Amino acid sequence: METIHFRIDEETKRLAMQTAKRHQTDLTKLMRQKAEELANEEREYQKNTHAHWLEAEIEKAINRCENGLAHFIDEAESQRRMALLRNKLSRG
């Protein structure tokens, strides 16, 4: 686990400690809980951001198909291209 250090003014600390006491816990536990809540919020934000990006990419692909700009290949051609790429990568 990591340690977080920060400075706050005396009144803020006093009020936060009173809140912790009212919740029958200590300030460290409350601060840890708040940090975890913030981390969960960020995870959710990042997940949603990725979902929006993915939806936009899918929409672009659909538009390319509908406008005749997409070029499709069969599985044999795909396998051939992948084999060439693997061979090229293995040679460095």
N, C-alpha and C positions, 0 to 999 in steps of 0.2 A: 504494500500500500504506500501511497505517496502522502506527503505532508504539505499542507497549505498554510502559509503564514500571511497575515494581512493586518493592517492597522485600521482601527475605527475609533471614533471619538468616544469619550467616556460615557456620555449619556446614552448613545446607541448601544454600547456594551451593557450598561446597567439595565436598560429596557429589554434587551434581548435575553439577558440572564433572568429577568423577572418572568418573561414569557416561558422560558425553559422550565423554571420552577413551577409555574402554573400548569404546565403540561407534564409535570412530574418526571422530568428528564434533565439532562445537562445540556449546556450550550453546544458542546462538541457534537453530541448526537443530533441536535437540531440542525446544525450547520452541515453535517454529513448528509442528512436527509435532504436538505435543500439542494446541495450540490448534486446528489443523485437525481433529484427531480429535474434539475437543469440539464443534466446529461441525457435523461430520457426524452426531454423536450427536443434536444438537439438531434438525437437518434431519429425521432419521429419526423422532424423537419427534413433531415437528410434523406430518409426513406421516401417521403412525399416528393421531394425535389427530384429524386431519381425516377420515381413513377411518372412525374410530369414530363421529364426528358424522354423517357421511353415511349410514352404515348405520342409525343411529338415526332419521334423518329419513325414510329409505326405509321403515323399519318402521312409523313413524307413518302414512305415506301409505297403506301396505297396510292397516293397521288401519282407517283412515277408509273405505277402499273396502269392506272386508269388513263394516263396520257400517252401510253405507248413508249415510255422512255426506259422501261425495264427490259433487261435481256436475261432470259432464263436458259439454264443449261441442264442437261440430264445428269443422272447420278454417275454414269460412267465418266463423263467429262469432268465432273466435280472430283471424282476419285483420282483421275489422271492429274488434274491441277494440284491436288493436295500432295500426291506422290512427288511431283516436281518440286513443290515448295519444301517438303520434308528433306528431300535430297539436297536441295540448295542450302538449307539451314544446317544440315549435318556437315557440309563441307566448310562452313564458316564463311 
